[in-house]
């Protein structure tokens, strides 16, 4: 009888020992929670696991998740190996130093003599046997995690797990379920099918937090009866719903709420509400004691509040080396590709979210140029 996709994945897990879990640079709370759950499960199975996300920083409201385990970069995944044949001479003393840009290794045999032919060099295999890519539409969305280690991602098997229609099915195994409310829901189904005993109170809590973040506390259209039943099952397994809600929604700082107010008071719309945007000056951040890092929360609220909207643009003034530059975040909620509609500005990001900056112009000039370009692309 043929294995299901979930069984195939666990069979690969059993046959290997070391795993990388990677999520996109512009990560979502859902992908983050799903990755942490997968890491816990793999460790319970006795495996070695690292989670990596380019330039990752833990936001204050996610302190209840074990995000300290997430690496913000990947070092070289292979080692240069120098081998010495010791069958003809026993190893005695060993020492090394670094001079004039060279590493000098000093080996004194206990007996006999080492020769040139006793030395060989090689490159070790990669540190990880395979990679899980979680909640990420394509490999380029991983940022430097992919660009600095692209050979690894081509050499080793990739398991792609996502629920987004923008996913490019780039894995050797693709678990992309568009009917799921979240990637965390997919991870739960995968573990529950093969190793249900691994779902303890912490795992249940992290899965529920991912579902809540993906559905904006069960407010999005992706919520189904199955999602609600799953959430109920997780609470029955010990998921700490009150802790999740308190951290995510009840600990808002007044400064953040003031920033939201400024964004909402300047909200503009066009193309029958398909496009909405707002503009913030550097002074707005100073007067509300906030930073641009808090704009992600604003975008999430706009997604929930305006279901017709397909593209959300936040344009803001940032201080860089004592000069002001204009930055923009463009989020594609539905049919459009954020990278495509911002292509003219050499943006970085992916189909869901793109960022770029402009210099040498005022905030109002930048707003006019950016919005006109995006409108033309949408049309």
C-alpha positions as a printed Julia matrix, in Angstrom:
379×3 Matrix{Float64}:
   0.0    0.0     0.0
   1.42   3.39   -1.02
   2.41   5.9     1.64
   0.44   9.12    2.04
   2.44  12.35    1.7
   2.55  12.71    5.48
   3.82   9.14    5.86
   6.49   9.82    3.21
   7.69  12.79    5.22
   7.96  10.83    8.46
   9.73   8.02    6.63
  12.34  10.56    5.47
  12.58  11.85    9.03
  13.25   8.36   10.37
  16.01   7.75    7.79
  17.85  11.03    8.48
  19.28  12.77   11.51
  19.77  16.5    10.94
  17.18  18.97    9.64
  16.91  22.62    8.69
  13.59  24.43    9.04
  13.5   27.69    7.07
  10.87  30.43    6.86
  10.67  33.51    4.66
  12.38  36.75    5.64
   9.02  38.55    5.88
   7.71  35.82    8.15
   4.17  35.4     9.38
   3.19  34.44   12.91
   1.56  31.32   11.5
   4.77  30.17    9.75
   6.76  30.94   12.89
   4.48  28.88   15.13
   4.33  26.0    12.63
   8.13  25.91   12.45
   8.5   25.8    16.21
   5.97  22.94   16.42
   7.82  20.97   13.75
  11.14  21.53   15.55
   9.71  20.26   18.84
   8.29  17.16   17.15
  11.59  16.37   15.41
  13.53  16.79   18.63
  11.13  14.44   20.41
  12.02  11.89   17.72
  15.71  12.29   18.65
  16.69  14.44   15.66
  18.96  17.49   15.39
  17.1   20.61   14.23
  17.84  24.25   13.46
  15.3   26.93   12.53
  16.52  29.84   10.37
  14.92  33.1     9.3
  16.91  35.89    7.67
  17.47  38.83   10.09
  14.88  37.49   12.55
  13.99  39.5    15.65
  11.42  38.47   18.24
   8.54  40.96   18.62
   7.38  41.68   22.16
   3.96  40.09   21.74
   5.4   36.69   20.79
   7.43  36.26   23.96
   5.35  33.19   24.88
   6.83  31.3    21.91
  10.37  29.79   22.18
  11.69  32.04   19.4
  15.14  32.16   21.01
  15.85  28.97   19.06
  15.62  30.75   15.69
  18.88  31.61   13.93
  18.94  34.94   12.08
  21.52  33.66    9.55
  23.25  30.48    8.41
  27.0   30.01    8.51
  28.83  27.75    6.04
  27.06  24.41    5.94
  30.12  22.42    4.87
  33.6   21.92    6.34
  36.99  21.75    4.67
  38.56  18.47    5.84
  42.3   17.78    6.08
  42.99  14.05    6.5
  46.25  12.5     7.71
  47.04   8.82    7.2
  48.32   7.5    10.55
  48.76   3.84    9.61
  52.52   4.21    8.99
  53.33   6.74   11.73
  51.69   7.3    15.11
  50.38  10.75   15.97
  52.38  12.61   18.62
  52.18  16.36   19.28
  49.78  18.68   17.45
  49.85  22.49   17.24
  48.9   25.31   14.85
  49.22  29.07   14.33
  48.09  31.71   11.86
  50.73  33.85   10.11
  50.73  36.0     6.97
  47.25  34.89    5.99
  48.11  31.19    6.32
  47.07  28.54    8.81
  50.11  26.48    9.76
  49.49  23.05   11.29
  52.4   21.37   13.09
  52.23  17.6    13.6
  55.05  15.71   15.27
  54.88  11.9    14.9
  55.46   9.77   17.96
  57.15   7.2    15.77
  58.06   7.13   12.1
  57.66   9.97    9.61
  54.76  11.6     7.79
  55.08  12.25    4.03
  53.19  14.41    1.51
  51.23  11.42    0.28
  49.84  10.9     3.81
  47.84  14.14    3.5
  44.55  14.53    1.63
  41.79  17.13    1.6
  38.05  17.0     1.0
  34.78  18.87    1.54
  32.4   17.4     4.08
  28.75  16.68    3.37
  26.22  19.34    4.3
  25.34  19.88    7.94
  21.66  19.09    7.26
  20.2   16.03    5.54
  17.12  17.83    4.27
  15.19  21.1     4.59
  11.63  21.92    5.58
  10.46  25.23    4.1
   7.42  26.46    6.0
   4.84  29.08    4.96
   7.06  30.39    2.16
   5.89  30.89   -1.45
   9.28  30.43   -3.14
  12.94  29.92   -2.28
  13.94  33.53   -3.01
  11.58  34.66   -0.25
  14.01  33.11    2.26
  16.37  36.04    1.6
  20.01  35.47    2.59
  19.16  32.04    4.03
  18.74  30.93    0.41
  21.03  33.31   -1.52
  24.11  32.46    0.58
  23.38  28.71    0.7
  21.67  28.05   -2.65
  23.85  24.98   -3.41
  22.49  23.27   -0.3
  18.87  23.83   -1.33
  19.56  22.25   -4.72
  21.62  19.36   -3.35
  19.3   18.2    -0.56
  15.61  17.21   -0.49
  13.13  20.01    0.22
   9.76  19.57    1.92
   7.5   22.52    1.14
   4.56  23.07    3.54
   2.16  25.98    2.99
  -1.48  26.98    2.61
  -1.07  29.97    0.28
  -2.32  29.99   -3.35
   0.85  31.92   -4.21
   3.08  28.95   -3.42
   5.21  27.8    -6.4
   5.43  24.08   -5.47
   9.23  24.15   -5.43
   9.77  21.2    -3.07
  10.58  17.58   -3.72
   7.51  16.94   -1.56
   4.83  19.64   -1.57
   2.13  19.77    1.11
   0.2   22.84   -0.08
  -3.4   22.75    1.1
  -5.35  25.8    -0.05
  -8.38  24.72    1.99
  -6.46  24.96    5.28
  -6.83  28.08    7.37
  -3.13  28.11    8.16
   0.17  26.32    7.8
  -0.06  25.44   11.49
  -3.26  23.51   10.74
  -1.38  21.48    8.09
   1.43  20.7    10.53
  -1.14  19.54   13.1
  -2.82  17.23   10.57
   0.55  15.81    9.55
   1.7   15.05   13.1
  -1.72  13.86   14.25
  -1.91  11.35   11.4
   1.45   9.72   12.05
   2.6   10.54   15.61
  -0.42  11.84   17.59
   1.25  11.08   20.93
   3.75  13.9    20.3
   1.08  16.6    20.66
   1.44  17.82   24.25
   0.21  21.05   25.9
   3.04  23.19   24.47
   2.65  21.81   20.95
  -1.12  22.36   21.15
  -0.56  25.94   22.36
   1.83  26.8    19.53
  -0.43  25.27   16.87
  -3.43  27.18   18.2
  -1.42  30.41   18.25
  -0.49  29.88   14.59
  -4.13  29.34   13.63
  -5.23  32.41   15.6
  -2.57  34.59   13.98
  -3.35  33.31   10.47
  -7.09  33.85   10.86
  -6.8   37.14   12.79
  -8.52  35.5    15.77
 -10.98  33.57   13.57
 -12.14  36.65   11.62
 -10.92  35.82    8.09
 -12.82  34.06    5.31
 -10.5   31.06    5.55
 -12.08  29.92    8.81
 -14.11  26.73    8.31
 -16.06  24.43   10.64
 -13.05  22.12   10.49
 -10.85  24.98   11.76
 -13.18  25.59   14.71
 -13.33  21.88   15.55
  -9.55  21.66   15.37
  -9.21  24.66   17.71
 -11.59  22.97   20.14
  -9.53  19.77   20.01
  -6.34  21.72   20.71
  -7.89  23.41   23.75
  -9.0   19.98   24.96
  -5.35  18.84   24.6
  -4.24  21.7    26.88
  -3.65  24.64   24.53
  -3.39  27.84   26.57
  -5.87  30.02   24.66
  -6.03  32.75   27.34
  -2.25  33.2    27.24
  -2.29  33.47   23.43
  -5.09  36.06   23.36
  -3.55  38.11   26.15
  -0.13  38.26   24.47
  -1.4   38.88   20.95
  -4.34  41.23   21.54
  -4.67  42.43   25.12
  -1.19  43.84   25.69
  -1.31  46.59   23.05
   0.74  49.64   24.0
  -1.03  53.0    23.91
   1.78  54.23   21.63
   0.93  51.54   19.06
  -2.76  52.44   19.17
  -1.86  56.09   18.56
   0.15  55.05   15.5
  -2.83  53.05   14.21
  -4.99  56.16   14.65
  -2.69  58.24   12.46
  -2.62  55.58    9.75
  -6.43  55.29    9.76
  -7.03  59.06    9.78
  -5.0   59.4     6.54
  -6.35  56.34    4.78
  -6.94  56.77    1.04
  -8.6   54.41   -1.4
  -9.0   53.94   -5.16
 -10.07  51.38   -7.79
 -13.28  50.59   -5.93
 -11.37  49.95   -2.69
  -9.06  47.38   -4.3
  -6.17  49.7    -3.38
  -5.8   51.5    -0.05
  -2.84  53.42    1.28
  -1.69  55.71    4.06
   1.29  57.98    4.7
   3.34  58.6     7.85
   6.03  61.19    8.48
   9.1   60.76   10.66
   7.43  63.12   13.12
   4.51  60.7    13.49
   6.84  58.02   14.84
   8.5   60.5    17.21
   5.21  61.82   18.57
   3.75  58.35   19.14
   7.03  56.83   20.46
   6.83  54.02   17.88
   8.95  52.57   15.08
   8.25  51.24   11.61
   8.46  47.69   13.03
   4.92  48.17   14.35
   3.44  48.74   10.9
   3.02  44.99   10.35
   0.25  44.98   12.98
  -1.45  47.86   11.19
  -1.49  45.9     7.93
  -3.05  42.89    9.67
  -5.85  45.05   11.06
  -6.51  46.57    7.63
  -6.73  43.08    6.07
  -9.45  42.08    8.51
 -11.35  45.37    8.39
 -11.41  45.75    4.6
 -12.15  42.4     2.93
 -12.56  43.95   -0.56
  -9.02  45.34   -0.51
  -6.43  43.57   -2.65
  -3.35  45.8    -2.24
  -2.35  47.71    0.92
   0.42  50.33    0.79
   2.05  52.08    3.75
   4.45  54.88    2.82
   6.57  56.35    5.6
   9.51  58.58    6.27
  12.51  56.95    7.95
  15.7   58.45    9.34
  18.93  56.94    7.98
  22.39  58.33    8.77
  20.79  61.64    9.85
  18.95  61.88    6.54
  15.35  61.08    5.74
  14.4   58.54    3.08
  11.01  57.38    1.94
  10.17  53.72    2.57
   7.17  51.68    1.5
   5.57  48.38    2.46
   3.24  46.86   -0.13
   1.05  43.93    0.85
  -0.95  41.92   -1.66
  -3.95  40.44    0.1
  -5.41  38.5    -2.82
  -4.87  38.33   -6.56
  -1.87  40.56   -7.2
   1.86  39.93   -6.89
   3.46  42.47   -4.53
   6.86  42.02   -6.18
   5.35  42.64   -9.62
   3.43  45.8    -8.76
   6.59  47.29   -7.15
   9.06  46.04   -9.76
   9.93  49.55  -10.96
  11.28  50.43   -7.51
  13.7   47.46   -7.26
  11.77  46.1    -4.3
  12.77  43.13   -2.19
  10.28  40.59   -0.89
   7.86  38.13   -2.4
   4.38  37.82   -3.9
   2.69  38.67   -0.61
   4.79  41.54    0.69
   7.44  43.81   -0.83
   9.54  46.66    0.51
  11.58  49.42   -1.09
  12.94  52.89   -0.42
  13.28  56.1    -2.41
  15.55  59.09   -1.84
  15.82  62.64   -3.1
  12.12  63.49   -2.88
   9.49  64.65   -0.43
   6.9   62.39    1.17
   4.11  63.84   -0.99
   6.14  63.39   -4.18
   6.92  59.79   -3.28
   3.26  59.09   -2.49
   2.18  60.36   -5.93
   4.83  58.35   -7.8
   4.29  55.13   -5.86
   0.5   55.13   -6.0
   0.35  56.0    -9.71
   2.76  53.19  -10.55
   0.87  50.62   -8.48
  -2.48  51.74   -9.95
  -1.11  51.29  -13.47
   0.17  47.81  -12.6
  -3.16  46.8   -11.07
  -5.11  48.06  -14.07
